[in-house]
Amino acid sequence: MRGVGHKTVRSLLAHCGTVEHIFDMNEKELLEIPHIKPPAIHAIVSRSYMEDAEKELAFIEKHNIETLWIEDTNYPWRPRQCEYA
């Protein structure tokens, strides 16, 4: 998602708690979060990433790829400690 890098994701998660809460927020609420820049807010609110995300998900499912997210309980401990994970 353009404008949303690893540092932005970590800031959003620290403030919002869950991915679901991030995507439920409106522009005004997102603007209140420190260090979140307008391009990131626009990307989240506009949902312009959905087509690419759906293509990626189709590829993952077609090739039986297991995906992990930093919030998953089975996400490895060491990468979780890395700033760029």
PDB file with one MODEL, atoms N, CA, C and O in Angstrom:
MODEL        1
ATOM      1  N   MET A   1       0.846  -1.149   0.000  1.00  0.00           N
ATOM      2  CA  MET A   1       0.000   0.000   0.000  1.00  0.00           C
ATOM      3  C   MET A   1       0.908   1.233   0.000  1.00  0.00           C
ATOM      4  O   MET A   1       1.747   1.393   0.887  1.00  0.00           O
ATOM      5  N   ARG A   2       0.739   2.075  -0.970  1.00  0.00           N
ATOM      6  CA  ARG A   2       1.593   3.263  -1.064  1.00  0.00           C
ATOM      7  C   ARG A   2       1.394   4.195   0.128  1.00  0.00           C
ATOM      8  O   ARG A   2       0.273   4.480   0.548  1.00  0.00           O
ATOM      9  N   GLY A   3       2.504   4.647   0.641  1.00  0.00           N
ATOM     10  CA  GLY A   3       2.453   5.562   1.775  1.00  0.00           C
ATOM     11  C   GLY A   3       2.404   4.870   3.117  1.00  0.00           C
ATOM     12  O   GLY A   3       2.434   5.525   4.159  1.00  0.00           O
ATOM     13  N   VAL A   4       2.328   3.540   3.102  1.00  0.00           N
ATOM     14  CA  VAL A   4       2.237   2.794   4.358  1.00  0.00           C
ATOM     15  C   VAL A   4       3.389   1.792   4.418  1.00  0.00           C
ATOM     16  O   VAL A   4       3.326   0.711   3.832  1.00  0.00           O
ATOM     17  N   GLY A   5       4.426   2.172   5.128  1.00  0.00           N
ATOM     18  CA  GLY A   5       5.578   1.303   5.291  1.00  0.00           C
ATOM     19  C   GLY A   5       5.561   0.627   6.648  1.00  0.00           C
ATOM     20  O   GLY A   5       4.591   0.725   7.399  1.00  0.00           O
ATOM     21  N   HIS A   6       6.658  -0.063   6.949  1.00  0.00           N
ATOM     22  CA  HIS A   6       6.723  -0.820   8.193  1.00  0.00           C
ATOM     23  C   HIS A   6       6.596   0.060   9.442  1.00  0.00           C
ATOM     24  O   HIS A   6       5.973  -0.346  10.423  1.00  0.00           O
ATOM     25  N   LYS A   7       7.174   1.239   9.412  1.00  0.00           N
ATOM     26  CA  LYS A   7       7.082   2.117  10.583  1.00  0.00           C
ATOM     27  C   LYS A   7       5.653   2.632  10.776  1.00  0.00           C
ATOM     28  O   LYS A   7       5.168   2.740  11.903  1.00  0.00           O
ATOM     29  N   THR A   8       4.993   2.945   9.672  1.00  0.00           N
ATOM     30  CA  THR A   8       3.609   3.406   9.752  1.00  0.00           C
ATOM     31  C   THR A   8       2.710   2.302  10.288  1.00  0.00           C
ATOM     32  O   THR A   8       1.839   2.547  11.123  1.00  0.00           O
ATOM     33  N   VAL A   9       2.929   1.079   9.799  1.00  0.00           N
ATOM     34  CA  VAL A   9       2.123  -0.055  10.273  1.00  0.00           C
ATOM     35  C   VAL A   9       2.307  -0.240  11.772  1.00  0.00           C
ATOM     36  O   VAL A   9       1.330  -0.420  12.499  1.00  0.00           O
ATOM     37  N   ARG A  10       3.536  -0.198  12.233  1.00  0.00           N
ATOM     38  CA  ARG A  10       3.781  -0.373  13.670  1.00  0.00           C
ATOM     39  C   ARG A  10       3.141   0.753  14.486  1.00  0.00           C
ATOM     40  O   ARG A  10       2.593   0.509  15.560  1.00  0.00           O
ATOM     41  N   SER A  11       3.210   1.979  13.977  1.00  0.00           N
ATOM     42  CA  SER A  11       2.575   3.102  14.679  1.00  0.00           C
ATOM     43  C   SER A  11       1.063   2.925  14.735  1.00  0.00           C
ATOM     44  O   SER A  11       0.436   3.151  15.770  1.00  0.00           O
ATOM     45  N   LEU A  12       0.489   2.518  13.609  1.00  0.00           N
ATOM     46  CA  LEU A  12      -0.954   2.309  13.566  1.00  0.00           C
ATOM     47  C   LEU A  12      -1.374   1.201  14.525  1.00  0.00           C
ATOM     48  O   LEU A  12      -2.357   1.347  15.252  1.00  0.00           O
ATOM     49  N   LEU A  13      -0.642   0.103  14.529  1.00  0.00           N
ATOM     50  CA  LEU A  13      -0.970  -1.002  15.428  1.00  0.00           C
ATOM     51  C   LEU A  13      -0.809  -0.604  16.891  1.00  0.00           C
ATOM     52  O   LEU A  13      -1.621  -0.982  17.736  1.00  0.00           O
ATOM     53  N   ALA A  14       0.232   0.155  17.185  1.00  0.00           N
ATOM     54  CA  ALA A  14       0.449   0.591  18.561  1.00  0.00           C
ATOM     55  C   ALA A  14      -0.704   1.473  19.037  1.00  0.00           C
ATOM     56  O   ALA A  14      -1.117   1.402  20.194  1.00  0.00           O
ATOM     57  N   HIS A  15      -1.211   2.293  18.141  1.00  0.00           N
ATOM     58  CA  HIS A  15      -2.292   3.207  18.511  1.00  0.00           C
ATOM     59  C   HIS A  15      -3.660   2.528  18.488  1.00  0.00           C
ATOM     60  O   HIS A  15      -4.487   2.756  19.370  1.00  0.00           O
ATOM     61  N   CYS A  16      -3.891   1.693  17.477  1.00  0.00           N
ATOM     62  CA  CYS A  16      -5.229   1.128  17.252  1.00  0.00           C
ATOM     63  C   CYS A  16      -5.438  -0.249  17.874  1.00  0.00           C
ATOM     64  O   CYS A  16      -6.565  -0.628  18.192  1.00  0.00           O
ATOM     65  N   GLY A  17      -4.356  -0.989  18.046  1.00  0.00           N
ATOM     66  CA  GLY A  17      -4.474  -2.303  18.652  1.00  0.00           C
ATOM     67  C   GLY A  17      -4.633  -3.453  17.683  1.00  0.00           C
ATOM     68  O   GLY A  17      -3.978  -4.483  17.839  1.00  0.00           O
ATOM     69  N   THR A  18      -5.498  -3.301  16.673  1.00  0.00           N
ATOM     70  CA  THR A  18      -5.705  -4.380  15.708  1.00  0.00           C
ATOM     71  C   THR A  18      -5.784  -3.835  14.295  1.00  0.00           C
ATOM     72  O   THR A  18      -6.070  -2.657  14.080  1.00  0.00           O
ATOM     73  N   VAL A  19      -5.529  -4.702  13.346  1.00  0.00           N
ATOM     74  CA  VAL A  19      -5.640  -4.326  11.936  1.00  0.00           C
ATOM     75  C   VAL A  19      -7.082  -3.944  11.609  1.00  0.00           C
ATOM     76  O   VAL A  19      -7.332  -2.985  10.878  1.00  0.00           O
ATOM     77  N   GLU A  20      -8.020  -4.701  12.157  1.00  0.00           N
ATOM     78  CA  GLU A  20      -9.430  -4.434  11.898  1.00  0.00           C
ATOM     79  C   GLU A  20      -9.815  -3.018  12.319  1.00  0.00           C
ATOM     80  O   GLU A  20     -10.541  -2.322  11.609  1.00  0.00           O
ATOM     81  N   HIS A  21      -9.318  -2.605  13.479  1.00  0.00           N
ATOM     82  CA  HIS A  21      -9.638  -1.264  13.974  1.00  0.00           C
ATOM     83  C   HIS A  21      -9.052  -0.193  13.048  1.00  0.00           C
ATOM     84  O   HIS A  21      -9.685   0.837  12.815  1.00  0.00           O
ATOM     85  N   ILE A  22      -7.866  -0.429  12.530  1.00  0.00           N
ATOM     86  CA  ILE A  22      -7.243   0.533  11.607  1.00  0.00           C
ATOM     87  C   ILE A  22      -8.155   0.772  10.408  1.00  0.00           C
ATOM     88  O   ILE A  22      -8.403   1.914  10.023  1.00  0.00           O
ATOM     89  N   PHE A  23      -8.649  -0.314   9.826  1.00  0.00           N
ATOM     90  CA  PHE A  23      -9.452  -0.181   8.608  1.00  0.00           C
ATOM     91  C   PHE A  23     -10.887   0.250   8.884  1.00  0.00           C
ATOM     92  O   PHE A  23     -11.627   0.573   7.955  1.00  0.00           O
ATOM     93  N   ASP A  24     -11.284   0.257  10.144  1.00  0.00           N
ATOM     94  CA  ASP A  24     -12.610   0.769  10.516  1.00  0.00           C
ATOM     95  C   ASP A  24     -12.592   2.269  10.783  1.00  0.00           C
ATOM     96  O   ASP A  24     -13.645   2.899  10.884  1.00  0.00           O
ATOM     97  N   MET A  25     -11.405   2.833  10.898  1.00  0.00           N
ATOM     98  CA  MET A  25     -11.288   4.255  11.234  1.00  0.00           C
ATOM     99  C   MET A  25     -11.566   5.133  10.017  1.00  0.00           C
ATOM    100  O   MET A  25     -11.323   4.741   8.876  1.00  0.00           O
ATOM    101  N   ASN A  26     -12.081   6.328  10.289  1.00  0.00           N
ATOM    102  CA  ASN A  26     -12.287   7.285   9.200  1.00  0.00           C
ATOM    103  C   ASN A  26     -11.095   8.239   9.128  1.00  0.00           C
ATOM    104  O   ASN A  26     -10.182   8.175   9.951  1.00  0.00           O
ATOM    105  N   GLU A  27     -11.120   9.109   8.145  1.00  0.00           N
ATOM    106  CA  GLU A  27      -9.990  10.020   7.917  1.00  0.00           C
ATOM    107  C   GLU A  27      -9.719  10.916   9.120  1.00  0.00           C
ATOM    108  O   GLU A  27      -8.564  11.125   9.491  1.00  0.00           O
ATOM    109  N   LYS A  28     -10.764  11.439   9.722  1.00  0.00           N
ATOM    110  CA  LYS A  28     -10.608  12.328  10.876  1.00  0.00           C
ATOM    111  C   LYS A  28      -9.915  11.600  12.035  1.00  0.00           C
ATOM    112  O   LYS A  28      -9.027  12.156  12.682  1.00  0.00           O
ATOM    113  N   GLU A  29     -10.321  10.368  12.287  1.00  0.00           N
ATOM    114  CA  GLU A  29      -9.709   9.591  13.367  1.00  0.00           C
ATOM    115  C   GLU A  29      -8.244   9.287  13.068  1.00  0.00           C
ATOM    116  O   GLU A  29      -7.394   9.364  13.955  1.00  0.00           O
ATOM    117  N   LEU A  30      -7.954   8.943  11.819  1.00  0.00           N
ATOM    118  CA  LEU A  30      -6.571   8.642  11.428  1.00  0.00           C
ATOM    119  C   LEU A  30      -5.675   9.876  11.534  1.00  0.00           C
ATOM    120  O   LEU A  30      -4.501   9.761  11.886  1.00  0.00           O
ATOM    121  N   LEU A  31      -6.217  11.043  11.236  1.00  0.00           N
ATOM    122  CA  LEU A  31      -5.445  12.284  11.330  1.00  0.00           C
ATOM    123  C   LEU A  31      -5.000  12.582  12.760  1.00  0.00           C
ATOM    124  O   LEU A  31      -4.027  13.307  12.966  1.00  0.00           O
ATOM    125  N   GLU A  32      -5.697  12.034  13.737  1.00  0.00           N
ATOM    126  CA  GLU A  32      -5.360  12.270  15.147  1.00  0.00           C
ATOM    127  C   GLU A  32      -4.192  11.414  15.629  1.00  0.00           C
ATOM    128  O   GLU A  32      -3.668  11.639  16.719  1.00  0.00           O
ATOM    129  N   ILE A  33      -3.782  10.434  14.825  1.00  0.00           N
ATOM    130  CA  ILE A  33      -2.690   9.543  15.219  1.00  0.00           C
ATOM    131  C   ILE A  33      -1.358  10.224  14.898  1.00  0.00           C
ATOM    132  O   ILE A  33      -1.135  10.629  13.757  1.00  0.00           O
ATOM    133  N   PRO A  34      -0.473  10.356  15.887  1.00  0.00           N
ATOM    134  CA  PRO A  34       0.825  11.002  15.647  1.00  0.00           C
ATOM    135  C   PRO A  34       1.657  10.265  14.595  1.00  0.00           C
ATOM    136  O   PRO A  34       1.653   9.036  14.536  1.00  0.00           O
ATOM    137  N   HIS A  35       2.356  11.018  13.783  1.00  0.00           N
ATOM    138  CA  HIS A  35       3.330  10.522  12.809  1.00  0.00           C
ATOM    139  C   HIS A  35       2.720   9.786  11.617  1.00  0.00           C
ATOM    140  O   HIS A  35       3.457   9.172  10.846  1.00  0.00           O
ATOM    141  N   ILE A  36       1.417   9.827  11.443  1.00  0.00           N
ATOM    142  CA  ILE A  36       0.793   9.199  10.280  1.00  0.00           C
ATOM    143  C   ILE A  36       0.569  10.299   9.251  1.00  0.00           C
ATOM    144  O   ILE A  36      -0.149  11.268   9.500  1.00  0.00           O
ATOM    145  N   LYS A  37       1.192  10.133   8.097  1.00  0.00           N
ATOM    146  CA  LYS A  37       1.182  11.170   7.074  1.00  0.00           C
ATOM    147  C   LYS A  37      -0.052  11.051   6.175  1.00  0.00           C
ATOM    148  O   LYS A  37      -0.628   9.973   6.034  1.00  0.00           O
ATOM    149  N   PRO A  38      -0.449  12.180   5.568  1.00  0.00           N
ATOM    150  CA  PRO A  38      -1.633  12.186   4.701  1.00  0.00           C
ATOM    151  C   PRO A  38      -1.642  11.118   3.600  1.00  0.00           C
ATOM    152  O   PRO A  38      -2.703  10.548   3.348  1.00  0.00           O
ATOM    153  N   PRO A  39      -0.508  10.812   2.922  1.00  0.00           N
ATOM    154  CA  PRO A  39      -0.575   9.755   1.899  1.00  0.00           C
ATOM    155  C   PRO A  39      -0.990   8.395   2.483  1.00  0.00           C
ATOM    156  O   PRO A  39      -1.705   7.633   1.832  1.00  0.00           O
ATOM    157  N   ALA A  40      -0.549   8.099   3.688  1.00  0.00           N
ATOM    158  CA  ALA A  40      -0.935   6.838   4.332  1.00  0.00           C
ATOM    159  C   ALA A  40      -2.422   6.854   4.662  1.00  0.00           C
ATOM    160  O   ALA A  40      -3.124   5.866   4.444  1.00  0.00           O
ATOM    161  N   ILE A  41      -2.888   7.956   5.178  1.00  0.00           N
ATOM    162  CA  ILE A  41      -4.308   8.080   5.510  1.00  0.00           C
ATOM    163  C   ILE A  41      -5.158   7.932   4.261  1.00  0.00           C
ATOM    164  O   ILE A  41      -6.171   7.233   4.271  1.00  0.00           O
ATOM    165  N   HIS A  42      -4.751   8.586   3.193  1.00  0.00           N
ATOM    166  CA  HIS A  42      -5.496   8.486   1.932  1.00  0.00           C
ATOM    167  C   HIS A  42      -5.526   7.043   1.432  1.00  0.00           C
ATOM    168  O   HIS A  42      -6.567   6.563   0.982  1.00  0.00           O
ATOM    169  N   ALA A  43      -4.403   6.362   1.508  1.00  0.00           N
ATOM    170  CA  ALA A  43      -4.331   4.971   1.050  1.00  0.00           C
ATOM    171  C   ALA A  43      -5.280   4.079   1.840  1.00  0.00           C
ATOM    172  O   ALA A  43      -5.948   3.217   1.269  1.00  0.00           O
ATOM    173  N   ILE A  44      -5.338   4.285   3.136  1.00  0.00           N
ATOM    174  CA  ILE A  44      -6.203   3.463   3.986  1.00  0.00           C
ATOM    175  C   ILE A  44      -7.675   3.757   3.723  1.00  0.00           C
ATOM    176  O   ILE A  44      -8.474   2.838   3.543  1.00  0.00           O
ATOM    177  N   VAL A  45      -8.028   5.027   3.700  1.00  0.00           N
ATOM    178  CA  VAL A  45      -9.429   5.422   3.559  1.00  0.00           C
ATOM    179  C   VAL A  45      -9.966   5.152   2.155  1.00  0.00           C
ATOM    180  O   VAL A  45     -11.123   4.758   2.008  1.00  0.00           O
ATOM    181  N   SER A  46      -9.160   5.354   1.133  1.00  0.00           N
ATOM    182  CA  SER A  46      -9.633   5.211  -0.247  1.00  0.00           C
ATOM    183  C   SER A  46      -9.826   3.761  -0.666  1.00  0.00           C
ATOM    184  O   SER A  46     -10.562   3.473  -1.609  1.00  0.00           O
ATOM    185  N   ARG A  47      -9.158   2.848   0.041  1.00  0.00           N
ATOM    186  CA  ARG A  47      -9.218   1.424  -0.288  1.00  0.00           C
ATOM    187  C   ARG A  47      -8.720   1.144  -1.715  1.00  0.00           C
ATOM    188  O   ARG A  47      -9.148   0.183  -2.354  1.00  0.00           O
ATOM    189  N   SER A  48      -7.821   1.987  -2.195  1.00  0.00           N
ATOM    190  CA  SER A  48      -7.274   1.834  -3.545  1.00  0.00           C
ATOM    191  C   SER A  48      -6.406   0.591  -3.690  1.00  0.00           C
ATOM    192  O   SER A  48      -6.092   0.181  -4.807  1.00  0.00           O
ATOM    193  N   TYR A  49      -6.025   0.001  -2.592  1.00  0.00           N
ATOM    194  CA  TYR A  49      -5.161  -1.169  -2.574  1.00  0.00           C
ATOM    195  C   TYR A  49      -5.932  -2.475  -2.788  1.00  0.00           C
ATOM    196  O   TYR A  49      -5.316  -3.521  -2.991  1.00  0.00           O
ATOM    197  N   MET A  50      -7.243  -2.433  -2.747  1.00  0.00           N
ATOM    198  CA  MET A  50      -8.037  -3.663  -2.732  1.00  0.00           C
ATOM    199  C   MET A  50      -7.825  -4.550  -3.963  1.00  0.00           C
ATOM    200  O   MET A  50      -7.740  -5.769  -3.820  1.00  0.00           O
ATOM    201  N   GLU A  51      -7.739  -3.981  -5.154  1.00  0.00           N
ATOM    202  CA  GLU A  51      -7.544  -4.792  -6.355  1.00  0.00           C
ATOM    203  C   GLU A  51      -6.218  -5.553  -6.284  1.00  0.00           C
ATOM    204  O   GLU A  51      -6.169  -6.750  -6.564  1.00  0.00           O
ATOM    205  N   ASP A  52      -5.147  -4.854  -5.910  1.00  0.00           N
ATOM    206  CA  ASP A  52      -3.842  -5.515  -5.774  1.00  0.00           C
ATOM    207  C   ASP A  52      -3.873  -6.561  -4.668  1.00  0.00           C
ATOM    208  O   ASP A  52      -3.288  -7.634  -4.818  1.00  0.00           O
ATOM    209  N   ALA A  53      -4.538  -6.268  -3.571  1.00  0.00           N
ATOM    210  CA  ALA A  53      -4.622  -7.214  -2.462  1.00  0.00           C
ATOM    211  C   ALA A  53      -5.376  -8.473  -2.877  1.00  0.00           C
ATOM    212  O   ALA A  53      -4.991  -9.579  -2.497  1.00  0.00           O
ATOM    213  N   GLU A  54      -6.436  -8.315  -3.646  1.00  0.00           N
ATOM    214  CA  GLU A  54      -7.199  -9.476  -4.106  1.00  0.00           C
ATOM    215  C   GLU A  54      -6.376 -10.342  -5.058  1.00  0.00           C
ATOM    216  O   GLU A  54      -6.466 -11.569  -5.010  1.00  0.00           O
ATOM    217  N   LYS A  55      -5.580  -9.721  -5.914  1.00  0.00           N
ATOM    218  CA  LYS A  55      -4.700 -10.479  -6.814  1.00  0.00           C
ATOM    219  C   LYS A  55      -3.649 -11.247  -6.012  1.00  0.00           C
ATOM    220  O   LYS A  55      -3.369 -12.413  -6.290  1.00  0.00           O
ATOM    221  N   GLU A  56      -3.081 -10.583  -5.027  1.00  0.00           N
ATOM    222  CA  GLU A  56      -2.070 -11.218  -4.175  1.00  0.00           C
ATOM    223  C   GLU A  56      -2.671 -12.402  -3.421  1.00  0.00           C
ATOM    224  O   GLU A  56      -2.050 -13.461  -3.326  1.00  0.00           O
ATOM    225  N   LEU A  57      -3.868 -12.223  -2.891  1.00  0.00           N
ATOM    226  CA  LEU A  57      -4.531 -13.296  -2.169  1.00  0.00           C
ATOM    227  C   LEU A  57      -4.827 -14.483  -3.085  1.00  0.00           C
ATOM    228  O   LEU A  57      -4.664 -15.634  -2.681  1.00  0.00           O
ATOM    229  N   ALA A  58      -5.255 -14.211  -4.301  1.00  0.00           N
ATOM    230  CA  ALA A  58      -5.517 -15.286  -5.261  1.00  0.00           C
ATOM    231  C   ALA A  58      -4.240 -16.070  -5.550  1.00  0.00           C
ATOM    232  O   ALA A  58      -4.279 -17.298  -5.631  1.00  0.00           O
ATOM    233  N   PHE A  59      -3.117 -15.386  -5.705  1.00  0.00           N
ATOM    234  CA  PHE A  59      -1.827 -16.040  -5.935  1.00  0.00           C
ATOM    235  C   PHE A  59      -1.440 -16.903  -4.741  1.00  0.00           C
ATOM    236  O   PHE A  59      -1.008 -18.044  -4.907  1.00  0.00           O
ATOM    237  N   ILE A  60      -1.594 -16.365  -3.552  1.00  0.00           N
ATOM    238  CA  ILE A  60      -1.259 -17.088  -2.324  1.00  0.00           C
ATOM    239  C   ILE A  60      -2.090 -18.363  -2.208  1.00  0.00           C
ATOM    240  O   ILE A  60      -1.566 -19.432  -1.896  1.00  0.00           O
ATOM    241  N   GLU A  61      -3.378 -18.236  -2.462  1.00  0.00           N
ATOM    242  CA  GLU A  61      -4.257 -19.402  -2.366  1.00  0.00           C
ATOM    243  C   GLU A  61      -3.947 -20.429  -3.452  1.00  0.00           C
ATOM    244  O   GLU A  61      -3.944 -21.630  -3.184  1.00  0.00           O
ATOM    245  N   LYS A  62      -3.689 -19.970  -4.664  1.00  0.00           N
ATOM    246  CA  LYS A  62      -3.392 -20.873  -5.780  1.00  0.00           C
ATOM    247  C   LYS A  62      -2.147 -21.704  -5.492  1.00  0.00           C
ATOM    248  O   LYS A  62      -2.102 -22.885  -5.835  1.00  0.00           O
ATOM    249  N   HIS A  63      -1.149 -21.111  -4.875  1.00  0.00           N
ATOM    250  CA  HIS A  63       0.128 -21.770  -4.634  1.00  0.00           C
ATOM    251  C   HIS A  63       0.274 -22.309  -3.205  1.00  0.00           C
ATOM    252  O   HIS A  63       1.366 -22.697  -2.788  1.00  0.00           O
ATOM    253  N   ASN A  64      -0.824 -22.326  -2.471  1.00  0.00           N
ATOM    254  CA  ASN A  64      -0.832 -22.861  -1.096  1.00  0.00           C
ATOM    255  C   ASN A  64       0.284 -22.280  -0.234  1.00  0.00           C
ATOM    256  O   ASN A  64       0.990 -23.017   0.455  1.00  0.00           O
ATOM    257  N   ILE A  65       0.439 -20.983  -0.272  1.00  0.00           N
ATOM    258  CA  ILE A  65       1.464 -20.293   0.502  1.00  0.00           C
ATOM    259  C   ILE A  65       0.890 -19.941   1.875  1.00  0.00           C
ATOM    260  O   ILE A  65      -0.197 -19.373   1.983  1.00  0.00           O
ATOM    261  N   GLU A  66       1.637 -20.286   2.912  1.00  0.00           N
ATOM    262  CA  GLU A  66       1.218 -19.912   4.259  1.00  0.00           C
ATOM    263  C   GLU A  66       1.719 -18.505   4.539  1.00  0.00           C
ATOM    264  O   GLU A  66       2.910 -18.225   4.398  1.00  0.00           O
ATOM    265  N   THR A  67       0.837 -17.642   4.926  1.00  0.00           N
ATOM    266  CA  THR A  67       1.223 -16.271   5.238  1.00  0.00           C
ATOM    267  C   THR A  67       1.174 -16.063   6.747  1.00  0.00           C
ATOM    268  O   THR A  67       0.383 -16.685   7.456  1.00  0.00           O
ATOM    269  N   LEU A  68       2.030 -15.184   7.210  1.00  0.00           N
ATOM    270  CA  LEU A  68       2.061 -14.828   8.625  1.00  0.00           C
ATOM    271  C   LEU A  68       2.031 -13.313   8.745  1.00  0.00           C
ATOM    272  O   LEU A  68       2.600 -12.599   7.919  1.00  0.00           O
ATOM    273  N   TRP A  69       1.376 -12.845   9.761  1.00  0.00           N
ATOM    274  CA  TRP A  69       1.314 -11.435  10.074  1.00  0.00           C
ATOM    275  C   TRP A  69       1.929 -11.253  11.445  1.00  0.00           C
ATOM    276  O   TRP A  69       1.873 -12.158  12.277  1.00  0.00           O
ATOM    277  N   ILE A  70       2.502 -10.122  11.682  1.00  0.00           N
ATOM    278  CA  ILE A  70       3.217  -9.878  12.934  1.00  0.00           C
ATOM    279  C   ILE A  70       2.338 -10.104  14.161  1.00  0.00           C
ATOM    280  O   ILE A  70       2.863 -10.375  15.241  1.00  0.00           O
ATOM    281  N   GLU A  71       1.030 -10.000  14.029  1.00  0.00           N
ATOM    282  CA  GLU A  71       0.131 -10.247  15.158  1.00  0.00           C
ATOM    283  C   GLU A  71      -0.180 -11.730  15.359  1.00  0.00           C
ATOM    284  O   GLU A  71      -0.740 -12.094  16.394  1.00  0.00           O
ATOM    285  N   ASP A  72       0.161 -12.586  14.414  1.00  0.00           N
ATOM    286  CA  ASP A  72      -0.118 -14.019  14.529  1.00  0.00           C
ATOM    287  C   ASP A  72       0.696 -14.635  15.667  1.00  0.00           C
ATOM    288  O   ASP A  72       1.861 -14.287  15.860  1.00  0.00           O
ATOM    289  N   THR A  73       0.089 -15.535  16.407  1.00  0.00           N
ATOM    290  CA  THR A  73       0.784 -16.154  17.534  1.00  0.00           C
ATOM    291  C   THR A  73       1.961 -17.011  17.080  1.00  0.00           C
ATOM    292  O   THR A  73       2.914 -17.186  17.840  1.00  0.00           O
ATOM    293  N   ASN A  74       1.920 -17.546  15.869  1.00  0.00           N
ATOM    294  CA  ASN A  74       3.019 -18.380  15.380  1.00  0.00           C
ATOM    295  C   ASN A  74       4.043 -17.591  14.550  1.00  0.00           C
ATOM    296  O   ASN A  74       4.903 -18.184  13.899  1.00  0.00           O
ATOM    297  N   TYR A  75       3.949 -16.264  14.575  1.00  0.00           N
ATOM    298  CA  TYR A  75       4.952 -15.426  13.922  1.00  0.00           C
ATOM    299  C   TYR A  75       6.255 -15.577  14.714  1.00  0.00           C
ATOM    300  O   TYR A  75       6.238 -15.464  15.940  1.00  0.00           O
ATOM    301  N   PRO A  76       7.376 -15.827  14.044  1.00  0.00           N
ATOM    302  CA  PRO A  76       8.638 -16.068  14.764  1.00  0.00           C
ATOM    303  C   PRO A  76       9.052 -14.886  15.649  1.00  0.00           C
ATOM    304  O   PRO A  76       8.862 -13.723  15.292  1.00  0.00           O
ATOM    305  N   TRP A  77       9.617 -15.215  16.798  1.00  0.00           N
ATOM    306  CA  TRP A  77       9.988 -14.204  17.778  1.00  0.00           C
ATOM    307  C   TRP A  77      11.063 -13.255  17.260  1.00  0.00           C
ATOM    308  O   TRP A  77      10.928 -12.039  17.394  1.00  0.00           O
ATOM    309  N   ARG A  78      12.139 -13.800  16.665  1.00  0.00           N
ATOM    310  CA  ARG A  78      13.257 -12.935  16.247  1.00  0.00           C
ATOM    311  C   ARG A  78      12.841 -11.885  15.220  1.00  0.00           C
ATOM    312  O   ARG A  78      13.143 -10.708  15.417  1.00  0.00           O
ATOM    313  N   PRO A  79      12.161 -12.257  14.134  1.00  0.00           N
ATOM    314  CA  PRO A  79      11.744 -11.210  13.194  1.00  0.00           C
ATOM    315  C   PRO A  79      10.800 -10.181  13.828  1.00  0.00           C
ATOM    316  O   PRO A  79      10.783  -9.016  13.431  1.00  0.00           O
ATOM    317  N   ARG A  80      10.028 -10.618  14.801  1.00  0.00           N
ATOM    318  CA  ARG A  80       9.114  -9.698  15.478  1.00  0.00           C
ATOM    319  C   ARG A  80       9.895  -8.570  16.159  1.00  0.00           C
ATOM    320  O   ARG A  80       9.373  -7.468  16.329  1.00  0.00           O
ATOM    321  N   GLN A  81      11.129  -8.840  16.544  1.00  0.00           N
ATOM    322  CA  GLN A  81      11.976  -7.852  17.211  1.00  0.00           C
ATOM    323  C   GLN A  81      12.653  -6.897  16.244  1.00  0.00           C
ATOM    324  O   GLN A  81      13.158  -5.853  16.657  1.00  0.00           O
ATOM    325  N   CYS A  82      12.671  -7.242  14.959  1.00  0.00           N
ATOM    326  CA  CYS A  82      13.324  -6.410  13.939  1.00  0.00           C
ATOM    327  C   CYS A  82      12.430  -5.264  13.536  1.00  0.00           C
ATOM    328  O   CYS A  82      11.222  -5.433  13.368  1.00  0.00           O
ATOM    329  N   GLU A  83      13.014  -4.121  13.385  1.00  0.00           N
ATOM    330  CA  GLU A  83      12.245  -2.928  12.995  1.00  0.00           C
ATOM    331  C   GLU A  83      11.600  -3.102  11.630  1.00  0.00           C
ATOM    332  O   GLU A  83      10.511  -2.577  11.397  1.00  0.00           O
ATOM    333  N   TYR A  84      12.248  -3.828  10.717  1.00  0.00           N
ATOM    334  CA  TYR A  84      11.747  -3.945   9.350  1.00  0.00           C
ATOM    335  C   TYR A  84      10.932  -5.196   9.102  1.00  0.00           C
ATOM    336  O   TYR A  84      10.626  -5.500   7.949  1.00  0.00           O
ATOM    337  N   ALA A  85      10.570  -5.932  10.136  1.00  0.00           N
ATOM    338  CA  ALA A  85       9.803  -7.176   9.964  1.00  0.00           C
ATOM    339  C   ALA A  85       8.368  -6.876   9.612  1.00  0.00           C
ATOM    340  O   ALA A  85       7.571  -7.796   9.429  1.00  0.00           O
TER     341      ALA A  85
ENDMDL
END
